[in-house]
């Protein structure tokens, strides 16, 4: 795992107040995978109070954090953006 990946995990964990294990992160290949992981985790915590608006807010923040760590613009990211192939993590 490269330095950018470690920095990304730290930023995501701090912002969303979650823990992502190395094993779990090893199965996250794209920005979309990370978004789904966080939505699933936060949805299980909020249960009935989770809305589509929450999912959209998570997507926007994930893009901001990934863009910051990868030194790209958030608009350059999509759910298919690969951490390894596209962002060179």
Secondary structure, DSSP 8 states (H G I E B T S, - for coil): --HHHHHHHHHHHHHHT----HHHHHT--BHHHHHHHHHHHHHHHHGGG--HHHHHHHHHHHHHHHHHHHTS-GGG--TT-BTTTTS--
